[in-house]
Amino acid sequence: MAQYRRQRDAEKTKANILKAAEYEFADKGIYGARIDEIAARANINKRMIYEYFGNKEELYKTVLEEAYRRLGEREVIVLSEDLECTEAIRRIIRLEFEFLRDNPTYVKLILWENLNHGKYVEDIDFTDIKSPTFIMLKEVMEMGKEKGVFREDIDEDQLILSILTFTFSYFSNRYTLSKLLSADLDDGPSLDKRIQHVTDMVLAYICKKDC
């Protein structure tokens, strides 16, 4: 019982550290973030961070990996449902938008990592994190082609890239675009309108006829 309690406490401490670190890295990037601040956010002694994660770089990579995993798990849940191919595309586009809306730290983390030329993401093994999503999306596309719903010449890799960029750029650029367009891109109606537009655009491109 005591061993189980210690294990449970250790897992809770690690989770608290990761949550605190995600906010700190999202706000300041890996080079601006401080272990002291992360420890203060997590309400722990900073020695525990080194004990569990080794150093700041390893903690940062773990935070990145967990952020990607969080999205990947939700993608797999949606794509595991028994959906028609067009409905699966609609659902995955909406998921991408809603996840980014609800996880602003994810957007900031990815922006920071791109500023660093993907230096740390190169060390992450995405086999179990993103590969299932990409495989399942390609299966959806193949099903649509076999049923005569989707065009046979669609490049699945390019489609995945388009969905990811259409959704991410809305949040990564929303402050400047809100100013330029004189519109509040953070409000619900604006987001719903964008989701519908991107969905219509993607389906119009991949479908043989209206779907």
N, C-alpha and C positions, 0 to 999 in steps of 0.2 A: 504493500500500500504506500509506504514511504517513497519507494522508488518511482512508483507511478505518479505520485504527487510532485516529485522533483522533475520528472520528465514533462509533466503538464505545465509546471511553472516555467521550465526552460523554453518550451514552445510558445508560451504566452509572452515571455520576455523577448524572444526573437521576433515575434509578430509585432510587438510594440516598437522594437528597434527599426524594423523594416518600414512601418508606417511613418515613424518620425523621419527616417532617412529619406523616404520618398518626397515628403514635403520640403525638406531642406535641399535636396538635390534639384527638385523641380524649381525652387525659388532661385538658387544660386549656381547651379551646375556643379560638376565634381570639383572644379578648382576653387570655387568660392565657398563651398560648403565646409563646415567645421565639425569635427567629431564632438567637440564640447557642446555645440548647439544641438546636435542630434541626441546626445545623451540627456541634455536638459529637456528636450521635447518628450523623450521617452521616459523621463523621470528615473534614470538609472545611473550607475557609476560607469564612466566611459570605458573602464577596463573590461566590462562585460562585452562591449562591442568588439574589442580586439580578441577576446576569448572566443566569441561565436563566429566572427567573420575574418579575423586576421588583420586586415588593414582597410583603409578607406576605399581603395580601388576595388577590392573584393566585395565590400558592402555595396558599392555603387553598381557593380555588375549583377549582384543578386537582386537589387531593387529593379534594375532594367528587366531582368529575366522574369521576375514575378509580375511586373506590369504587362509584359507581352503575354504571359501565361493567363492572366486574368481575362484578357480579351479573347485569347484562343479558346479557352474553355467555354465561353459563351457562344462563340461561333460554332463550335462543334455541337452544342446543344441544339441550336437552331437547325443546323444542317442535318442533324440526326432524325429530325421529325419527318413524318411521311407526307411530304409536300409535293405538289406539282412543280415542275421546273421553274415556271415563271414566278410562282409564289415564293419559292426558295430564294430567288434573286431579290424579290421585293423585301423579304424579311431580313436578308443579310445586309442590304443597303441601310435599312432602318436601324438595324442593330449597330452598325458601324457609327452612324450619326449619334444615336442615343448613348452609346458607350463613351464616345468622346465628349459629349455634353456633360455626362455624369462623372467623368474622370479627367478633370482639367490638368491634374498633375501628369497624367500620361502624355498629354500633348506637349507640355513643357519639357518633360524628360526627353522625348524624341527630338524636339527642336534643339536642345542642348547637345544631344549626341551627334546630330548632324553638323552642328557648328564645330564639333571635335572630329569631323570626318569619319564618324563611325569607328573611332579607335577602340572603344571597349566592347561594342556590340559584336565585333569580330570574334571575341572569345566565347560567345554564347552559343551553345548547341541548340538549334531551333528544331531539331528533328521531331521531338515530342510536343513542341509548343505551337508551331505554325504549320508544319507539314500536313497534319490531319485536316486542317481547314482547307489548304490548297488542293489536297487530293479530293476532298468531298465536293468542293466547288467545281472541279474539273469533271467529276462524276455527274453532277447536276447538268453541266453543259453537254456532256456526252448523251445523257438521257434526253435532253431537249432536241439534240440533233437527230437521234434515232427515231424520235416521235414526229419529226418533221416540223417542230415548233421553232427551233433555232437554226440559223444559217450554218451550213457545214464548214464555211471558210473562216469562222470566228477563231481567232487566236486566244486560247484560254489564258495564257500568261499575260497578254496585253489587257484582257478584260479585267483580270484581278488587279493589275496595276492601276487601271483607270478607276475602279471602285475605291481602292485605297487612297488614291490622290484626290479624287473628287470629294471624298468625305473629310479627309484630314485637313486639306487646305481651307475648308470652310472655318475651322476652328483656329488653325495656326495664323490665319490672316484676318480674323474677324474684327479686330480693333481698327486696323487701317481701312479695311473695306467698309466698315460701318460709317467711318468718317467720310470716305470718298463717295459712298452711295447715299449718304444722309439717311441711313436706316439702322435700326437696332437689330443686328443679326443674332443677338442673344435671346430675343423674345421668342415665345412659343410659336406664334403664327409664322414668323419668318423662317424658323427651322422647319416646320411642317411643310411650308411651301417649297423649301429647298430640297427636302427629302423627296417630295413628289416630283419635282423637276428632274432631279438626277435619276430617279427610278424610271420615269417616262423616257428619258434620253437613252439610258442603257438598254431598256427593253426595245425601244424603237430601232436601235442599232443591231441587236442580236437576233431579233425575231424575224421570221420570214414574212409575217403579216401582222396586223394589229393583235397585240396580246397584252 
